[in-house]
Amino acid sequence: MLSSGIDFEEVAAVPGTDPTSLDKSPLGKIPCIETPRRFLSETGLILAYIEACYP
């Protein structure tokens, strides 16, 4: 997140063009982030994860 100073790597993605994208986001949702345990693709879950990890 730019405003909070958290380091991240942005990867451009176009839904449906990468055959491995469904491994990361089964419903093809974007945004999607990779965590140490799994991928998250629901915006609410992503925000909750970031808040919990970087209060």
Predicted model as a PDB file, atoms N, CA, C, CB and O in Angstrom, pLDDT in the B-factor column:
MODEL        1                                                                  
ATOM      1  N   MET A   1       0.852  -1.167   0.000  1.00 54.00           N  
ATOM      2  CA  MET A   1       0.000   0.000   0.000  1.00 54.00           C  
ATOM      3  C   MET A   1       0.892   1.223   0.000  1.00 54.00           C  
ATOM      4  CB  MET A   1      -0.966   0.002   1.214  1.00 54.00           C  
ATOM      5  O   MET A   1       1.721   1.405   0.892  1.00 54.00           O  
ATOM      6  N   LEU A   2       0.722   2.025  -0.969  1.00 66.00           N  
ATOM      7  CA  LEU A   2       1.593   3.172  -1.156  1.00 66.00           C  
ATOM      8  C   LEU A   2       1.548   4.146   0.011  1.00 66.00           C  
ATOM      9  CB  LEU A   2       1.227   3.884  -2.418  1.00 66.00           C  
ATOM     10  O   LEU A   2       2.597   4.598   0.471  1.00 66.00           O  
ATOM     11  N   SER A   3       0.372   4.477   0.494  1.00 70.00           N  
ATOM     12  CA  SER A   3       0.246   5.494   1.535  1.00 70.00           C  
ATOM     13  C   SER A   3       0.793   5.046   2.885  1.00 70.00           C  
ATOM     14  CB  SER A   3      -1.194   5.883   1.688  1.00 70.00           C  
ATOM     15  O   SER A   3       1.139   5.888   3.714  1.00 70.00           O  
ATOM     16  N   SER A   4       0.880   3.738   3.125  1.00 74.00           N  
ATOM     17  CA  SER A   4       1.355   3.257   4.422  1.00 74.00           C  
ATOM     18  C   SER A   4       2.819   2.848   4.412  1.00 74.00           C  
ATOM     19  CB  SER A   4       0.522   2.097   4.868  1.00 74.00           C  
ATOM     20  O   SER A   4       3.371   2.520   5.462  1.00 74.00           O  
ATOM     21  N   GLY A   5       3.457   2.859   3.253  1.00 82.00           N  
ATOM     22  CA  GLY A   5       4.865   2.522   3.181  1.00 82.00           C  
ATOM     23  C   GLY A   5       5.161   1.028   3.204  1.00 82.00           C  
ATOM     24  O   GLY A   5       6.308   0.639   3.421  1.00 82.00           O  
ATOM     25  N   ILE A   6       4.165   0.188   2.987  1.00 84.00           N  
ATOM     26  CA  ILE A   6       4.364  -1.259   2.971  1.00 84.00           C  
ATOM     27  C   ILE A   6       4.949  -1.649   1.612  1.00 84.00           C  
ATOM     28  CB  ILE A   6       3.019  -2.021   3.247  1.00 84.00           C  
ATOM     29  O   ILE A   6       4.413  -1.280   0.568  1.00 84.00           O  
ATOM     30  N   ASP A   7       6.056  -2.400   1.638  1.00 87.00           N  
ATOM     31  CA  ASP A   7       6.665  -2.870   0.404  1.00 87.00           C  
ATOM     32  C   ASP A   7       5.793  -3.940  -0.240  1.00 87.00           C  
ATOM     33  CB  ASP A   7       8.075  -3.413   0.670  1.00 87.00           C  
ATOM     34  O   ASP A   7       5.261  -4.809   0.449  1.00 87.00           O  
ATOM     35  N   PHE A   8       5.648  -3.878  -1.553  1.00 86.00           N  
ATOM     36  CA  PHE A   8       4.901  -4.884  -2.285  1.00 86.00           C  
ATOM     37  C   PHE A   8       5.359  -4.892  -3.733  1.00 86.00           C  
ATOM     38  CB  PHE A   8       3.384  -4.625  -2.191  1.00 86.00           C  
ATOM     39  O   PHE A   8       5.979  -3.943  -4.212  1.00 86.00           O  
ATOM     40  N   GLU A   9       5.046  -5.965  -4.408  1.00 87.00           N  
ATOM     41  CA  GLU A   9       5.336  -6.074  -5.833  1.00 87.00           C  
ATOM     42  C   GLU A   9       4.013  -6.092  -6.580  1.00 87.00           C  
ATOM     43  CB  GLU A   9       6.184  -7.352  -6.151  1.00 87.00           C  
ATOM     44  O   GLU A   9       3.161  -6.944  -6.328  1.00 87.00           O  
ATOM     45  N   GLU A  10       3.845  -5.161  -7.487  1.00 87.00           N  
ATOM     46  CA  GLU A  10       2.633  -5.107  -8.293  1.00 87.00           C  
ATOM     47  C   GLU A  10       2.848  -5.919  -9.564  1.00 87.00           C  
ATOM     48  CB  GLU A  10       2.250  -3.638  -8.630  1.00 87.00           C  
ATOM     49  O   GLU A  10       3.850  -5.750 -10.259  1.00 87.00           O  
ATOM     50  N   VAL A  11       1.904  -6.796  -9.858  1.00 84.00           N  
ATOM     51  CA  VAL A  11       1.967  -7.620 -11.056  1.00 84.00           C  
ATOM     52  C   VAL A  11       0.732  -7.314 -11.886  1.00 84.00           C  
ATOM     53  CB  VAL A  11       2.057  -9.147 -10.706  1.00 84.00           C  
ATOM     54  O   VAL A  11      -0.394  -7.533 -11.439  1.00 84.00           O  
ATOM     55  N   ALA A  12       0.942  -6.809 -13.091  1.00 83.00           N  
ATOM     56  CA  ALA A  12      -0.186  -6.501 -13.967  1.00 83.00           C  
ATOM     57  C   ALA A  12      -0.837  -7.802 -14.421  1.00 83.00           C  
ATOM     58  CB  ALA A  12       0.271  -5.656 -15.191  1.00 83.00           C  
ATOM     59  O   ALA A  12      -0.151  -8.763 -14.769  1.00 83.00           O  
ATOM     60  N   ALA A  13      -2.153  -7.822 -14.415  1.00 77.00           N  
ATOM     61  CA  ALA A  13      -2.873  -9.033 -14.814  1.00 77.00           C  
ATOM     62  C   ALA A  13      -4.132  -8.652 -15.571  1.00 77.00           C  
ATOM     63  CB  ALA A  13      -3.223  -9.902 -13.584  1.00 77.00           C  
ATOM     64  O   ALA A  13      -4.833  -7.704 -15.216  1.00 77.00           O  
ATOM     65  N   VAL A  14      -4.400  -9.405 -16.610  1.00 77.00           N  
ATOM     66  CA  VAL A  14      -5.642  -9.250 -17.355  1.00 77.00           C  
ATOM     67  C   VAL A  14      -6.432 -10.536 -17.141  1.00 77.00           C  
ATOM     68  CB  VAL A  14      -5.381  -8.964 -18.897  1.00 77.00           C  
ATOM     69  O   VAL A  14      -5.977 -11.611 -17.533  1.00 77.00           O  
ATOM     70  N   PRO A  15      -7.610 -10.442 -16.524  1.00 72.00           N  
ATOM     71  CA  PRO A  15      -8.385 -11.651 -16.225  1.00 72.00           C  
ATOM     72  C   PRO A  15      -8.596 -12.532 -17.453  1.00 72.00           C  
ATOM     73  CB  PRO A  15      -9.730 -11.271 -15.640  1.00 72.00           C  
ATOM     74  O   PRO A  15      -8.946 -12.058 -18.533  1.00 72.00           O  
ATOM     75  N   GLY A  16      -8.372 -13.824 -17.251  1.00 70.00           N  
ATOM     76  CA  GLY A  16      -8.607 -14.792 -18.308  1.00 70.00           C  
ATOM     77  C   GLY A  16      -7.471 -14.999 -19.284  1.00 70.00           C  
ATOM     78  O   GLY A  16      -7.580 -15.853 -20.164  1.00 70.00           O  
ATOM     79  N   THR A  17      -6.377 -14.246 -19.165  1.00 76.00           N  
ATOM     80  CA  THR A  17      -5.284 -14.396 -20.118  1.00 76.00           C  
ATOM     81  C   THR A  17      -4.162 -15.287 -19.605  1.00 76.00           C  
ATOM     82  CB  THR A  17      -4.730 -13.050 -20.468  1.00 76.00           C  
ATOM     83  O   THR A  17      -3.368 -15.788 -20.402  1.00 76.00           O  
ATOM     84  N   ASP A  18      -4.076 -15.493 -18.322  1.00 75.00           N  
ATOM     85  CA  ASP A  18      -3.033 -16.325 -17.735  1.00 75.00           C  
ATOM     86  C   ASP A  18      -3.673 -17.605 -17.218  1.00 75.00           C  
ATOM     87  CB  ASP A  18      -2.283 -15.572 -16.592  1.00 75.00           C  
ATOM     88  O   ASP A  18      -4.482 -17.557 -16.291  1.00 75.00           O  
ATOM     89  N   PRO A  19      -3.326 -18.751 -17.801  1.00 77.00           N  
ATOM     90  CA  PRO A  19      -3.980 -19.995 -17.376  1.00 77.00           C  
ATOM     91  C   PRO A  19      -3.716 -20.365 -15.915  1.00 77.00           C  
ATOM     92  CB  PRO A  19      -3.526 -21.123 -18.257  1.00 77.00           C  
ATOM     93  O   PRO A  19      -4.496 -21.119 -15.334  1.00 77.00           O  
ATOM     94  N   THR A  20      -2.660 -19.866 -15.316  1.00 79.00           N  
ATOM     95  CA  THR A  20      -2.386 -20.176 -13.912  1.00 79.00           C  
ATOM     96  C   THR A  20      -3.086 -19.216 -12.959  1.00 79.00           C  
ATOM     97  CB  THR A  20      -0.894 -20.146 -13.657  1.00 79.00           C  
ATOM     98  O   THR A  20      -3.024 -19.407 -11.745  1.00 79.00           O  
ATOM     99  N   SER A  21      -3.752 -18.188 -13.482  1.00 80.00           N  
ATOM    100  CA  SER A  21      -4.393 -17.207 -12.606  1.00 80.00           C  
ATOM    101  C   SER A  21      -5.510 -17.839 -11.771  1.00 80.00           C  
ATOM    102  CB  SER A  21      -4.954 -16.049 -13.434  1.00 80.00           C  
ATOM    103  O   SER A  21      -5.764 -17.392 -10.653  1.00 80.00           O  
ATOM    104  N   LEU A  22      -6.172 -18.856 -12.286  1.00 81.00           N  
ATOM    105  CA  LEU A  22      -7.238 -19.496 -11.515  1.00 81.00           C  
ATOM    106  C   LEU A  22      -6.692 -20.312 -10.350  1.00 81.00           C  
ATOM    107  CB  LEU A  22      -8.070 -20.388 -12.417  1.00 81.00           C  
ATOM    108  O   LEU A  22      -7.439 -20.634  -9.426  1.00 81.00           O  
ATOM    109  N   ASP A  23      -5.409 -20.651 -10.372  1.00 82.00           N  
ATOM    110  CA  ASP A  23      -4.781 -21.301  -9.220  1.00 82.00           C  
ATOM    111  C   ASP A  23      -4.679 -20.313  -8.057  1.00 82.00           C  
ATOM    112  CB  ASP A  23      -3.375 -21.848  -9.594  1.00 82.00           C  
ATOM    113  O   ASP A  23      -4.736 -20.702  -6.891  1.00 82.00           O  
ATOM    114  N   LYS A  24      -4.531 -19.048  -8.388  1.00 83.00           N  
ATOM    115  CA  LYS A  24      -4.367 -17.994  -7.377  1.00 83.00           C  
ATOM    116  C   LYS A  24      -5.709 -17.427  -6.943  1.00 83.00           C  
ATOM    117  CB  LYS A  24      -3.481 -16.871  -7.915  1.00 83.00           C  
ATOM    118  O   LYS A  24      -5.917 -17.140  -5.764  1.00 83.00           O  
ATOM    119  N   SER A  25      -6.603 -17.269  -7.882  1.00 84.00           N  
ATOM    120  CA  SER A  25      -7.921 -16.693  -7.627  1.00 84.00           C  
ATOM    121  C   SER A  25      -8.957 -17.524  -8.381  1.00 84.00           C  
ATOM    122  CB  SER A  25      -7.981 -15.182  -8.060  1.00 84.00           C  
ATOM    123  O   SER A  25      -9.244 -17.235  -9.543  1.00 84.00           O  
ATOM    124  N   PRO A  26      -9.523 -18.553  -7.742  1.00 81.00           N  
ATOM    125  CA  PRO A  26     -10.402 -19.495  -8.434  1.00 81.00           C  
ATOM    126  C   PRO A  26     -11.570 -18.861  -9.194  1.00 81.00           C  
ATOM    127  CB  PRO A  26     -10.943 -20.455  -7.451  1.00 81.00           C  
ATOM    128  O   PRO A  26     -12.026 -19.414 -10.195  1.00 81.00           O  
ATOM    129  N   LEU A  27     -12.050 -17.726  -8.737  1.00 82.00           N  
ATOM    130  CA  LEU A  27     -13.147 -17.055  -9.437  1.00 82.00           C  
ATOM    131  C   LEU A  27     -12.644 -15.989 -10.400  1.00 82.00           C  
ATOM    132  CB  LEU A  27     -14.101 -16.429  -8.436  1.00 82.00           C  
ATOM    133  O   LEU A  27     -13.440 -15.275 -11.012  1.00 82.00           O  
ATOM    134  N   GLY A  28     -11.320 -15.877 -10.537  1.00 80.00           N  
ATOM    135  CA  GLY A  28     -10.731 -14.906 -11.456  1.00 80.00           C  
ATOM    136  C   GLY A  28     -10.810 -13.473 -10.968  1.00 80.00           C  
ATOM    137  O   GLY A  28     -10.746 -12.537 -11.766  1.00 80.00           O  
ATOM    138  N   LYS A  29     -10.948 -13.294  -9.657  1.00 83.00           N  
ATOM    139  CA  LYS A  29     -11.093 -11.944  -9.113  1.00 83.00           C  
ATOM    140  C   LYS A  29      -9.742 -11.231  -9.013  1.00 83.00           C  
ATOM    141  CB  LYS A  29     -11.757 -11.998  -7.735  1.00 83.00           C  
ATOM    142  O   LYS A  29      -8.707 -11.837  -8.737  1.00 83.00           O  
ATOM    143  N   ILE A  30      -9.799  -9.932  -9.248  1.00 84.00           N  
ATOM    144  CA  ILE A  30      -8.650  -9.048  -9.076  1.00 84.00           C  
ATOM    145  C   ILE A  30      -9.147  -7.891  -8.238  1.00 84.00           C  
ATOM    146  CB  ILE A  30      -8.045  -8.560 -10.462  1.00 84.00           C  
ATOM    147  O   ILE A  30     -10.206  -7.353  -8.564  1.00 84.00           O  
ATOM    148  N   PRO A  31      -8.471  -7.462  -7.183  1.00 88.00           N  
ATOM    149  CA  PRO A  31      -7.100  -7.800  -6.825  1.00 88.00           C  
ATOM    150  C   PRO A  31      -6.993  -9.164  -6.146  1.00 88.00           C  
ATOM    151  CB  PRO A  31      -6.531  -6.735  -5.919  1.00 88.00           C  
ATOM    152  O   PRO A  31      -7.968  -9.725  -5.647  1.00 88.00           O  
ATOM    153  N   CYS A  32      -5.781  -9.660  -6.154  1.00 89.00           N  
ATOM    154  CA  CYS A  32      -5.444 -10.921  -5.511  1.00 89.00           C  
ATOM    155  C   CYS A  32      -4.041 -10.756  -4.939  1.00 89.00           C  
ATOM    156  CB  CYS A  32      -5.530 -12.139  -6.518  1.00 89.00           C  
ATOM    157  O   CYS A  32      -3.142 -10.266  -5.623  1.00 89.00           O  
ATOM    158  N   ILE A  33      -3.851 -11.166  -3.677  1.00 91.00           N  
ATOM    159  CA  ILE A  33      -2.515 -11.070  -3.086  1.00 91.00           C  
ATOM    160  C   ILE A  33      -2.060 -12.440  -2.595  1.00 91.00           C  
ATOM    161  CB  ILE A  33      -2.502 -10.050  -1.924  1.00 91.00           C  
ATOM    162  O   ILE A  33      -2.864 -13.298  -2.230  1.00 91.00           O  
ATOM    163  N   GLU A  34      -0.754 -12.610  -2.601  1.00 91.00           N  
ATOM    164  CA  GLU A  34      -0.167 -13.846  -2.083  1.00 91.00           C  
ATOM    165  C   GLU A  34       0.336 -13.596  -0.676  1.00 91.00           C  
ATOM    166  CB  GLU A  34       0.984 -14.353  -2.997  1.00 91.00           C  
ATOM    167  O   GLU A  34       1.099 -12.659  -0.440  1.00 91.00           O  
ATOM    168  N   THR A  35      -0.088 -14.430   0.255  1.00 92.00           N  
ATOM    169  CA  THR A  35       0.379 -14.358   1.636  1.00 92.00           C  
ATOM    170  C   THR A  35       1.251 -15.593   1.887  1.00 92.00           C  
ATOM    171  CB  THR A  35      -0.830 -14.283   2.657  1.00 92.00           C  
ATOM    172  O   THR A  35       1.294 -16.490   1.045  1.00 92.00           O  
ATOM    173  N   PRO A  36       1.930 -15.654   3.003  1.00 93.00           N  
ATOM    174  CA  PRO A  36       2.739 -16.843   3.275  1.00 93.00           C  
ATOM    175  C   PRO A  36       1.913 -18.142   3.319  1.00 93.00           C  
ATOM    176  CB  PRO A  36       3.470 -16.664   4.589  1.00 93.00           C  
ATOM    177  O   PRO A  36       2.456 -19.222   3.085  1.00 93.00           O  
ATOM    178  N   ARG A  37       0.633 -18.047   3.613  1.00 93.00           N  
ATOM    179  CA  ARG A  37      -0.206 -19.253   3.741  1.00 93.00           C  
ATOM    180  C   ARG A  37      -1.039 -19.561   2.510  1.00 93.00           C  
ATOM    181  CB  ARG A  37      -1.121 -19.107   4.914  1.00 93.00           C  
ATOM    182  O   ARG A  37      -1.280 -20.730   2.206  1.00 93.00           O  
ATOM    183  N   ARG A  38      -1.492 -18.513   1.781  1.00 93.00           N  
ATOM    184  CA  ARG A  38      -2.380 -18.737   0.636  1.00 93.00           C  
ATOM    185  C   ARG A  38      -2.585 -17.429  -0.124  1.00 93.00           C  
ATOM    186  CB  ARG A  38      -3.745 -19.314   1.100  1.00 93.00           C  
ATOM    187  O   ARG A  38      -2.055 -16.382   0.247  1.00 93.00           O  
ATOM    188  N   PHE A  39      -3.358 -17.518  -1.183  1.00 92.00           N  
ATOM    189  CA  PHE A  39      -3.750 -16.336  -1.942  1.00 92.00           C  
ATOM    190  C   PHE A  39      -5.081 -15.825  -1.397  1.00 92.00           C  
ATOM    191  CB  PHE A  39      -3.853 -16.654  -3.467  1.00 92.00           C  
ATOM    192  O   PHE A  39      -5.937 -16.611  -0.992  1.00 92.00           O  
ATOM    193  N   LEU A  40      -5.248 -14.506  -1.391  1.00 93.00           N  
ATOM    194  CA  LEU A  40      -6.507 -13.879  -0.992  1.00 93.00           C  
ATOM    195  C   LEU A  40      -7.015 -13.065  -2.174  1.00 93.00           C  
ATOM    196  CB  LEU A  40      -6.327 -12.978   0.285  1.00 93.00           C  
ATOM    197  O   LEU A  40      -6.253 -12.331  -2.803  1.00 93.00           O  
ATOM    198  N   SER A  41      -8.317 -13.198  -2.476  1.00 89.00           N  
ATOM    199  CA  SER A  41      -8.841 -12.461  -3.622  1.00 89.00           C  
ATOM    200  C   SER A  41     -10.122 -11.689  -3.323  1.00 89.00           C  
ATOM    201  CB  SER A  41      -9.091 -13.408  -4.748  1.00 89.00           C  
ATOM    202  O   SER A  41     -10.732 -11.131  -4.235  1.00 89.00           O  
ATOM    203  N   GLU A  42     -10.525 -11.650  -2.088  1.00 91.00           N  
ATOM    204  CA  GLU A  42     -11.682 -10.835  -1.692  1.00 91.00           C  
ATOM    205  C   GLU A  42     -11.146  -9.537  -1.080  1.00 91.00           C  
ATOM    206  CB  GLU A  42     -12.620 -11.610  -0.669  1.00 91.00           C  
ATOM    207  O   GLU A  42     -10.328  -9.574  -0.161  1.00 91.00           O  
ATOM    208  N   THR A  43     -11.603  -8.407  -1.585  1.00 92.00           N  
ATOM    209  CA  THR A  43     -11.077  -7.118  -1.137  1.00 92.00           C  
ATOM    210  C   THR A  43     -11.169  -6.948   0.374  1.00 92.00           C  
ATOM    211  CB  THR A  43     -11.820  -5.991  -1.821  1.00 92.00           C  
ATOM    212  O   THR A  43     -10.216  -6.483   0.999  1.00 92.00           O  
ATOM    213  N   GLY A  44     -12.295  -7.316   0.968  1.00 94.00           N  
ATOM    214  CA  GLY A  44     -12.457  -7.191   2.415  1.00 94.00           C  
ATOM    215  C   GLY A  44     -11.439  -8.018   3.183  1.00 94.00           C  
ATOM    216  O   GLY A  44     -10.890  -7.559   4.185  1.00 94.00           O  
ATOM    217  N   LEU A  45     -11.186  -9.237   2.716  1.00 93.00           N  
ATOM    218  CA  LEU A  45     -10.190 -10.098   3.358  1.00 93.00           C  
ATOM    219  C   LEU A  45      -8.778  -9.541   3.185  1.00 93.00           C  
ATOM    220  CB  LEU A  45     -10.267 -11.517   2.784  1.00 93.00           C  
ATOM    221  O   LEU A  45      -7.960  -9.595   4.103  1.00 93.00           O  
ATOM    222  N   ILE A  46      -8.508  -9.011   2.006  1.00 92.00           N  
ATOM    223  CA  ILE A  46      -7.188  -8.417   1.751  1.00 92.00           C  
ATOM    224  C   ILE A  46      -6.952  -7.252   2.699  1.00 92.00           C  
ATOM    225  CB  ILE A  46      -7.067  -7.945   0.279  1.00 92.00           C  
ATOM    226  O   ILE A  46      -5.882  -7.149   3.298  1.00 92.00           O  
ATOM    227  N   LEU A  47      -7.933  -6.378   2.840  1.00 91.00           N  
ATOM    228  CA  LEU A  47      -7.783  -5.224   3.734  1.00 91.00           C  
ATOM    229  C   LEU A  47      -7.643  -5.653   5.188  1.00 91.00           C  
ATOM    230  CB  LEU A  47      -8.975  -4.282   3.586  1.00 91.00           C  
ATOM    231  O   LEU A  47      -6.837  -5.086   5.926  1.00 91.00           O  
ATOM    232  N   ALA A  48      -8.415  -6.645   5.607  1.00 94.00           N  
ATOM    233  CA  ALA A  48      -8.314  -7.148   6.981  1.00 94.00           C  
ATOM    234  C   ALA A  48      -6.944  -7.769   7.223  1.00 94.00           C  
ATOM    235  CB  ALA A  48      -9.425  -8.180   7.266  1.00 94.00           C  
ATOM    236  O   ALA A  48      -6.360  -7.573   8.288  1.00 94.00           O  
ATOM    237  N   TYR A  49      -6.422  -8.518   6.249  1.00 93.00           N  
ATOM    238  CA  TYR A  49      -5.105  -9.133   6.375  1.00 93.00           C  
ATOM    239  C   TYR A  49      -4.017  -8.060   6.512  1.00 93.00           C  
ATOM    240  CB  TYR A  49      -4.817 -10.038   5.159  1.00 93.00           C  
ATOM    241  O   TYR A  49      -3.141  -8.158   7.371  1.00 93.00           O  
ATOM    242  N   ILE A  50      -4.086  -7.050   5.665  1.00 91.00           N  
ATOM    243  CA  ILE A  50      -3.076  -5.984   5.712  1.00 91.00           C  
ATOM    244  C   ILE A  50      -3.145  -5.250   7.055  1.00 91.00           C  
ATOM    245  CB  ILE A  50      -3.278  -4.984   4.538  1.00 91.00           C  
ATOM    246  O   ILE A  50      -2.114  -4.959   7.661  1.00 91.00           O  
ATOM    247  N   GLU A  51      -4.347  -4.957   7.508  1.00 90.00           N  
ATOM    248  CA  GLU A  51      -4.514  -4.260   8.799  1.00 90.00           C  
ATOM    249  C   GLU A  51      -3.966  -5.101   9.951  1.00 90.00           C  
ATOM    250  CB  GLU A  51      -6.005  -3.934   9.050  1.00 90.00           C  
ATOM    251  O   GLU A  51      -3.328  -4.572  10.862  1.00 90.00           O  
ATOM    252  N   ALA A  52      -4.216  -6.407   9.909  1.00 93.00           N  
ATOM    253  CA  ALA A  52      -3.735  -7.298  10.991  1.00 93.00           C  
ATOM    254  C   ALA A  52      -2.210  -7.428  10.976  1.00 93.00           C  
ATOM    255  CB  ALA A  52      -4.376  -8.699  10.857  1.00 93.00           C  
ATOM    256  O   ALA A  52      -1.578  -7.483  12.032  1.00 93.00           O  
ATOM    257  N   CYS A  53      -1.633  -7.475   9.799  1.00 91.00           N  
ATOM    258  CA  CYS A  53      -0.185  -7.662   9.684  1.00 91.00           C  
ATOM    259  C   CYS A  53       0.610  -6.372   9.830  1.00 91.00           C  
ATOM    260  CB  CYS A  53       0.136  -8.289   8.366  1.00 91.00           C  
ATOM    261  O   CYS A  53       1.763  -6.389  10.262  1.00 91.00           O  
ATOM    262  N   TYR A  54      -0.008  -5.262   9.468  1.00 87.00           N  
ATOM    263  CA  TYR A  54       0.671  -3.954   9.487  1.00 87.00           C  
ATOM    264  C   TYR A  54      -0.217  -2.915  10.166  1.00 87.00           C  
ATOM    265  CB  TYR A  54       1.032  -3.495   8.044  1.00 87.00           C  
ATOM    266  O   TYR A  54      -0.733  -2.009   9.512  1.00 87.00           O  
ATOM    267  N   PRO A  55      -0.395  -3.053  11.496  1.00 81.00           N  
ATOM    268  CA  PRO A  55      -1.311  -2.112  12.185  1.00 81.00           C  
ATOM    269  C   PRO A  55      -0.810  -0.667  12.175  1.00 81.00           C  
ATOM    270  CB  PRO A  55      -1.518  -2.555  13.628  1.00 81.00           C  
ATOM    271  O   PRO A  55      -1.473   0.220  12.712  1.00 81.00           O  
TER     272      PRO A  55                                                      
ENDMDL                                                                          
END                                                                             
